[in-house]
Amino acid sequence: MKKIDLLVLGVIVIILLPFFIFPSVFKVYQELNAHYAYPMSFFKFAILATFGESVGLRLRTGFYNKKGFGLIPRAIVWGFLGISIKIAFVIFGEGAPMMLKTFGVQFPSGNPADILRQPGFSFLKLLAAFSVSTMLNLFFAPVFMAFHRITDMHIMNTSGTIKGFFSPIPVSQYVVEGDWLTYWNFVVKKTIPIFWIPAQTLNFMLPEGSRILVAAVYGVILGVLLSLASLMQMKRL
């Protein structure tokens, strides 16, 4: 482990420590989450998921940031993706349990999604969480990951500059040039069933207020997975 890794680890500890030492800090965080869910989703993903991409860059190149990486544009993209994930959590978190009800699954209340808000463990809650995660990852995640891939290409092709990032995105060009083989064979076919569906099932078993934060922490893992996908692409070139 190099000095830069120790420095990054130290910064993480300094940022997180107040949440464990001072209950009032965590309470303020919970209140902000409750009253400003979408802005908080923006900032959590902008920080944590972008950090995940920086970790991926560290694995590939030995650096957390470098010229052309586009740290700020990536944070902007992840922020808005964080908002879209929050919206998807609301849609699928309510809709997937209702889908189970149409298949004849019996729930203790009129709103099937209430089972995900109950404390503790039950097999009915596990089934509901699994249905949410499965629907989320089958119908939302592939589009989400494809959008991220296109914006990632745009950031790289515009040298990571903010001005370049806000230039028109030639989507059709990136569709032709993109490494969609790795996207399909690794990102979709492997990471979704092997990691994301189990991970988000666990997430939806947690209290509702914690889910977006956990999803943002998963963004760190996503950065590593995208880094592996990039390495696979480079080996084929």
RODO-2510 file (C-alpha; in nm, 4 decimals, decimal comma):
residues 237
     n   res          X          Y          Z
     1     m     0,0000     0,0000     0,0000
     2     k     0,1463     0,3355    -0,1074
     3     k     0,1334     0,6695     0,0751
     4     i    -0,1481     0,7941    -0,1464
     5     d    -0,3591     0,4926    -0,0487
     6     l    -0,2972     0,5620     0,3210
     7     l    -0,3897     0,9266     0,2643
     8     v    -0,7145     0,8328     0,0901
     9     l    -0,7962     0,5826     0,3656
    10     g    -0,7263     0,8499     0,6286
    11     v    -0,9604     1,0977     0,4587
    12     i    -1,2354     0,8333     0,4473
    13     v    -1,1952     0,7632     0,8198
    14     i    -1,2030     1,1363     0,9035
    15     i    -1,5239     1,1843     0,7019
    16     l    -1,7032     0,8797     0,8450
    17     l    -1,5865     0,8989     1,2071
    18     p    -1,8242     1,1802     1,3174
    19     f    -2,1244     0,9670     1,2140
    20     f    -2,0176     0,7003     1,4656
    21     i    -1,8937     0,9303     1,7437
    22     f    -2,1676     1,1958     1,7428
    23     p    -2,5286     1,0683     1,7210
    24     s    -2,6428     1,4221     1,6358
    25     v    -2,4444     1,4127     1,3101
    26     f    -2,6174     1,0925     1,2032
    27     k    -2,9540     1,2389     1,3059
    28     v    -2,8962     1,5437     1,0855
    29     y    -2,8051     1,3121     0,7998
    30     q    -3,1298     1,1160     0,8492
    31     e    -3,3352     1,4367     0,8541
    32     l    -3,1727     1,5596     0,5331
    33     n    -3,2458     1,2225     0,3751
    34     a    -3,6092     1,2407     0,4789
    35     h    -3,6714     1,5974     0,3599
    36     y    -3,4359     1,6231     0,0609
    37     a    -3,4257     1,2697    -0,0774
    38     y    -3,3390     1,3562    -0,4376
    39     p    -3,0664     1,6189    -0,3734
    40     m    -2,9131     1,3807    -0,1174
    41     s    -2,9204     1,1006    -0,3743
    42     f    -2,7388     1,3316    -0,6147
    43     f    -2,4598     1,4111    -0,3690
    44     k    -2,4197     1,0571    -0,2334
    45     f    -2,3732     0,9095    -0,5785
    46     a    -2,1656     1,2016    -0,7016
    47     i    -1,9210     1,1405    -0,4172
    48     l    -1,9255     0,7653    -0,3576
    49     a    -1,9776     0,6283    -0,7087
    50     t    -1,7218     0,8703    -0,8521
    51     f    -1,4812     0,7531    -0,5843
    52     g    -1,5520     0,3998    -0,7034
    53     e    -1,4447     0,4978    -1,0543
    54     s    -1,1315     0,6565    -0,9084
    55     v    -1,0555     0,3281    -0,7321
    56     g    -1,1030     0,1531    -1,0667
    57     l    -0,8594     0,3979    -1,2259
    58     r    -0,6143     0,3281    -0,9417
    59     l    -0,6335    -0,0435    -1,0189
    60     r    -0,5718     0,0157    -1,3889
    61     t    -0,3089     0,2889    -1,3819
    62     g    -0,1858     0,3344    -1,0250
    63     f    -0,3501     0,6803    -0,9966
    64     y    -0,6763     0,7968    -0,8435
    65     n    -0,7020     1,0823    -1,0905
    66     k    -0,5180     1,1922    -1,4012
    67     k    -0,5496     1,4302    -1,6925
    68     g    -0,8383     1,3358    -1,9177
    69     f    -1,0144     1,1261    -1,6535
    70     g    -1,2795     1,3930    -1,6027
    71     l    -1,3451     1,3738    -1,2288
    72     i    -1,5995     1,6587    -1,2239
    73     p    -1,7958     1,5430    -1,5325
    74     r    -1,8093     1,1917    -1,3888
    75     a    -1,9417     1,3288    -1,0598
    76     i    -2,2115     1,5222    -1,2477
    77     v    -2,3167     1,2093    -1,4377
    78     w    -2,3251     0,9990    -1,1215
    79     g    -2,5235     1,2656    -0,9386
    80     f    -2,8034     1,2573    -1,1944
    81     l    -2,7819     0,8787    -1,2144
    82     g    -2,8279     0,8798    -0,8364
    83     i    -3,1538     1,0700    -0,8794
    84     s    -3,2675     0,8211    -1,1441
    85     i    -3,1826     0,5324    -0,9097
    86     k    -3,3881     0,6912    -0,6317
    87     i    -3,6824     0,7221    -0,8744
    88     a    -3,6351     0,3585    -0,9820
    89     f    -3,6287     0,2481    -0,6171
    90     v    -3,9645     0,4178    -0,5621
    91     i    -4,1203     0,2712    -0,8785
    92     f    -3,9954    -0,0859    -0,8405
    93     g    -4,0083    -0,0820    -0,4600
    94     e    -4,3818    -0,0221    -0,4766
    95     g    -4,4596    -0,1979    -0,8057
    96     a    -4,2777    -0,5305    -0,7721
    97     p    -4,4561    -0,6379    -0,4489
    98     m    -4,7870    -0,5403    -0,6127
    99     m    -4,6921    -0,7658    -0,9042
   100     l    -4,6509    -1,0534    -0,6565
   101     k    -4,9997    -0,9817    -0,5258
   102     t    -5,1418    -1,0228    -0,8785
   103     f    -4,9825    -1,3696    -0,8816
   104     g    -5,1762    -1,4604    -0,5696
   105     v    -4,9154    -1,3930    -0,2997
   106     q    -5,0920    -1,2881     0,0209
   107     f    -4,9651    -0,9841     0,2139
   108     p    -5,0625    -0,8734     0,5673
   109     s    -5,1660    -0,5208     0,4571
   110     g    -5,3443    -0,3575     0,1664
   111     n    -5,0177    -0,2189     0,0297
   112     p    -4,7836    -0,5134    -0,0440
   113     a    -4,4777    -0,2846    -0,0309
   114     d    -4,5378    -0,2331     0,3417
   115     i    -4,3714    -0,5713     0,4015
   116     l    -4,0383    -0,4102     0,3039
   117     r    -4,0845    -0,1480     0,5765
   118     q    -4,1368    -0,4005     0,8541
   119     p    -3,8400    -0,4698     1,0844
   120     g    -3,6771    -0,8085     1,1079
   121     f    -3,6674    -1,0997     0,8687
   122     s    -3,9413    -1,3032     0,7076
   123     f    -3,9512    -1,5187     0,3958
   124     l    -4,2316    -1,3015     0,2577
   125     k    -4,0108    -0,9945     0,3002
   126     l    -3,7238    -1,1796     0,1327
   127     l    -3,9485    -1,2746    -0,1591
   128     a    -4,0639    -0,9139    -0,1976
   129     a    -3,7057    -0,7826    -0,1806
   130     f    -3,5931    -1,0388    -0,4376
   131     s    -3,8770    -0,9406    -0,6721
   132     v    -3,7864    -0,5714    -0,6438
   133     s    -3,4189    -0,6418    -0,7097
   134     t    -3,4918    -0,8723    -1,0030
   135     m    -3,7301    -0,6303    -1,1758
   136     l    -3,4983    -0,3368    -1,1044
   137     n    -3,1967    -0,5131    -1,2509
   138     l    -3,3738    -0,6612    -1,5513
   139     f    -3,5634    -0,3519    -1,6653
   140     f    -3,3695    -0,0528    -1,5271
   141     a    -3,0063    -0,1578    -1,4807
   142     p    -2,9238    -0,2412    -1,8468
   143     v    -3,0462     0,1013    -1,9650
   144     f    -2,8706     0,2697    -1,6728
   145     m    -2,5413     0,0942    -1,7522
   146     a    -2,5700     0,1660    -2,1249
   147     f    -2,6271     0,5346    -2,0517
   148     h    -2,3249     0,5346    -1,8224
   149     r    -2,1182     0,3703    -2,0955
   150     i    -2,2149     0,6390    -2,3482
   151     t    -2,1414     0,9267    -2,1102
   152     d    -1,8123     0,7605    -2,0142
   153     m    -1,7101     0,7509    -2,3810
   154     h    -1,8114     1,1152    -2,4200
   155     i    -1,6019     1,2197    -2,1211
   156     m    -1,2977     1,0337    -2,2553
   157     n    -1,3443     1,1689    -2,6099
   158     t    -1,3659     1,5267    -2,4815
   159     s    -1,0487     1,4901    -2,2697
   160     g    -1,2389     1,5018    -1,9421
   161     t    -1,3092     1,8748    -1,9664
   162     i    -1,6259     2,0352    -1,8337
   163     k    -1,6728     2,2356    -2,1541
   164     g    -1,6351     1,9226    -2,3650
   165     f    -1,8741     1,7317    -2,1445
   166     f    -2,1521     1,9836    -2,2102
   167     s    -2,1030     1,9600    -2,5859
   168     p    -2,3613     1,7603    -2,7878
   169     i    -2,3257     1,3845    -2,7329
   170     p    -2,2960     1,1929    -3,0639
   171     v    -2,4937     0,8933    -2,9379
   172     s    -2,5092     0,7157    -3,2749
   173     q    -2,1291     0,7389    -3,3059
   174     y    -2,0796     0,5901    -2,9608
   175     v    -2,3306     0,3141    -3,0331
   176     v    -2,1166     0,2144    -3,3334
   177     e    -1,7815     0,2543    -3,1569
   178     g    -1,8739     0,1251    -2,8112
   179     d    -1,7482    -0,2016    -2,6687
   180     w    -2,0951    -0,3528    -2,6418
   181     l    -1,9600    -0,7087    -2,6446
   182     t    -1,8024    -0,6589    -2,3023
   183     y    -2,1124    -0,4678    -2,1911
   184     w    -2,3330    -0,7661    -2,2777
   185     n    -2,1061    -1,0597    -2,1881
   186     f    -1,9648    -0,9182    -1,8635
   187     v    -2,1652    -0,6239    -1,7341
   188     v    -2,5131    -0,7592    -1,8160
   189     k    -2,4795    -1,1382    -1,8287
   190     k    -2,2439    -1,1772    -1,5316
   191     t    -2,2562    -0,8822    -1,2917
   192     i    -2,6373    -0,8506    -1,2895
   193     p    -2,7292    -1,2120    -1,1958
   194     i    -2,4166    -1,2919    -0,9933
   195     f    -2,3742    -0,9660    -0,7983
   196     w    -2,6421    -0,7003    -0,8476
   197     i    -2,9585    -0,9054    -0,7951
   198     p    -2,8309    -1,0623    -0,4675
   199     a    -2,6800    -0,7296    -0,3537
   200     q    -2,9963    -0,5281    -0,4120
   201     t    -3,2088    -0,8033    -0,2570
   202     l    -3,0049    -0,7568     0,0600
   203     n    -3,0397    -0,3796     0,0231
   204     f    -3,4205    -0,3947     0,0112
   205     m    -3,4183    -0,6028     0,3294
   206     l    -3,2655    -0,3015     0,5068
   207     p    -3,4559    -0,0019     0,6497
   208     e    -3,5906     0,2240     0,3752
   209     g    -3,3811     0,5255     0,4779
   210     s    -3,0565     0,3329     0,4319
   211     r    -3,1142     0,1943     0,0815
   212     i    -2,9878     0,4828    -0,1327
   213     l    -2,6757     0,5160     0,0826
   214     v    -2,6058     0,1428     0,0480
   215     a    -2,6719     0,1685    -0,3266
   216     a    -2,4214     0,4545    -0,3443
   217     v    -2,1663     0,2423    -0,1548
   218     y    -2,2335    -0,0280    -0,4114
   219     g    -2,1274     0,2367    -0,6624
   220     v    -1,7730     0,1966    -0,5322
   221     i    -1,7958    -0,1711    -0,6247
   222     l    -1,9458    -0,0750    -0,9601
   223     g    -1,6393     0,1384    -1,0297
   224     v    -1,4187    -0,1642    -0,9753
   225     l    -1,6414    -0,3791    -1,2001
   226     l    -1,6326    -0,1164    -1,4743
   227     s    -1,2554    -0,1069    -1,4363
   228     l    -1,2424    -0,4827    -1,4928
   229     a    -1,4641    -0,4387    -1,8004
   230     s    -1,2231    -0,1758    -1,9308
   231     l    -0,9288    -0,4111    -1,8798
   232     m    -1,1143    -0,6830    -2,0720
   233     q    -1,1746    -0,4412    -2,3560
   234     m    -0,8080    -0,3398    -2,3681
   235     k    -0,6979    -0,7045    -2,3892
   236     r    -0,9095    -0,7561    -2,6986
   237     l    -0,7794    -0,4461    -2,8762
***
